[in-house]
Amino acid sequence: MTILDDESNRDLVTRLYAEILLREPDREGLAGHVRLLNMGRITPQQLEESMRNSIEFRELVRPKATHRLRFTGTCDEREFASKCREHDFWYHSFYFDNGFVQRGDYNIGLDIGEYGFPADMSDLTVLDVGTGSGWFATYFEQLGAQVTTVDARGYCDFDVRGRPGYPDVALEKPVPDRVLADGRPIYYSPVSKGFWIMKDILGLTAEYVNARVYEIRPELFQGKTFDLVFMGAVLMHLRDPIGALMALRSVCKHRLIANAIPLRALEDVPVMQMLKGDSITWWAPNESCLVEWFKAAGFTRIEPVSVVHLTVDKPFVDEHGHSSAVTQDVALVNAWV
Ligand SMILES: C[S@@+](CC[C@H](N)C(=O)[O-])C[C@H]1O[C@@H](n2cnc3c(N)ncnc32)[C@H](O)[C@@H]1O
């Protein structure tokens, strides 16, 4: 073996350690691996393979554990699957402690630790605005909260660019999607049928109120206000985010948690960018602008903005082959009244 071989093998081992184990080799590891390479006892490919099979590497890349919701239903797995099939667009994945699974666009259970929700929600009243398939509502209820959800009556309630007003719901849906025992009509948003399927399966007590975000006020809930208001992945779909936050402020007793698509630009100046792409996605604020939105809506204390991941699981693909799910980071704000 030449000195050059020895040196190039040292470089190789050092590079593999950096790339795979994200660290420098210790003296023993370096010497041992270089010796084996020099002697031709292992090939570089075998060395790489053994590093990728090492416990150290597997610890490094071990995926975060998904929070599994408690399965509180009584149906068997076949019935569960058949009920879930009544809806094709699942925005959330539901992984349950008994092994039942309904996969959807985003596996929130994987990243839930990043939201900073209280670990115990007993005695809390929580409003989940834009509940979608209802993963968060289920999570809050299972932590002991008394949960109310809000969602749109349909596409008619969405802020759609170029549409000069909100069409009457009857034009979109001549009859309600269901009528409650007390006679109240219920309409599913394009996303929220999943909430109702899970509510039926699990026996959730969470209430559901149809409204546009801007219509939120105490009267909508018989005068009730909420300890915690959560609005996940809705701000980006609103023409008037400050108006929406003002509405939430009116029912928020204590704390609001919401997230937004971040704009990474000009951090010293509050700036928001109008997003192009689809007709229902509107604004990306930079961090200082996001904070200004909450101040403008009357929140007094705003925590530093943090990041949460949205991890795509099994994206829904429409009849045109399109999917809107994207693994991404969003900006999270905690604000207090
Ligand atoms: C992207 S999903 C978010 C679901 C869930 N909150 C989360 O964070 O994963 C947005 C939800 O907001 C609802 N939504 C959109 N615009 C709304 C509006 N103007 N008023 C009320 N709900 C709205 C949609 O129907 C949908 O359920």
The ligand as a Gaussian input file, in Angstrom:
#p B3LYP/6-31G(d) Opt

LIG

0 1
 C      -56.498000      23.655000       5.355000
 S      -57.842000      23.160000       6.328000
 C      -57.140000      23.183000       7.946000
 C      -57.633000      22.080000       8.839000
 C      -57.072000      22.116000      10.269000
 N      -57.476000      23.304000      10.978000
 C      -55.551000      22.003000      10.299000
 O      -54.856000      22.899000      10.787000
 O      -55.026000      20.971000       9.867000
 C      -58.762000      24.685000       6.291000
 C      -60.138000      24.564000       6.894000
 O      -60.695000      25.879000       7.006000
 C      -62.009000      25.906000       6.453000
 N      -62.209000      27.263000       5.914000
 C      -61.605000      27.825000       4.853000
 N      -62.036000      29.091000       4.694000
 C      -62.917000      29.321000       5.654000
 C      -63.722000      30.437000       6.022000
 N      -63.650000      31.589000       5.357000
 N      -64.529000      30.320000       7.085000
 C      -64.596000      29.154000       7.787000
 N      -63.877000      28.073000       7.501000
 C      -63.051000      28.147000       6.452000
 C      -62.006000      24.795000       5.411000
 O      -63.290000      24.322000       5.139000
 C      -61.107000      23.747000       6.045000
 O      -61.831000      22.894000       6.869000

